[in-house]
């Protein structure tokens, strides 16, 4: 009988420890869940636009680089317009009294060798640079900045083949960088 009581008290002790461990695990899980659900995790869609700003004018991004890809300017301008329209509450306008005015030009479009193998170019690098001017007409402040991105490609490809293959990456990365610099204070 004494052994049975000792075994029973041991079982009760183990049960209390298991219950305590389960409770701790559940409590910890709930705290973590509450922390992540109430904590705002940064995403690229976070934009900081004062409530009084309602309109935006996005000028054509002209190509002033030494080499001119005739498709890059209109495509980049269109991509930036789409991004701003879809990810902000701003109304696009062509009026000169728009609250935000964005203009710019492609300042750089060149290719350099990025990697060598067996004394020959193995990888080339396409560098695209854009100069942006951002005017807030409500505050009268103008901000100018440059964005540049590198895109590596096989040296076996011609410039036109590389541009065609990299087109989507170029447009997405440059428009994201411009957008984030203007609206997310990057």
Secondary structure as UniProt FT lines:
FT   HELIX           2..38
FT   TURN            44..45
FT   TURN            51..52
FT   STRAND          55..63
FT   TURN            70..71
FT   HELIX           72..87
FT   STRAND          91..92
FT   TURN            96..97
FT   STRAND          100..117
FT   TURN            118..119
FT   STRAND          120..136
FT   TURN            137..140
FT   STRAND          141..154
FT   TURN            155..156
FT   HELIX           159..183
//
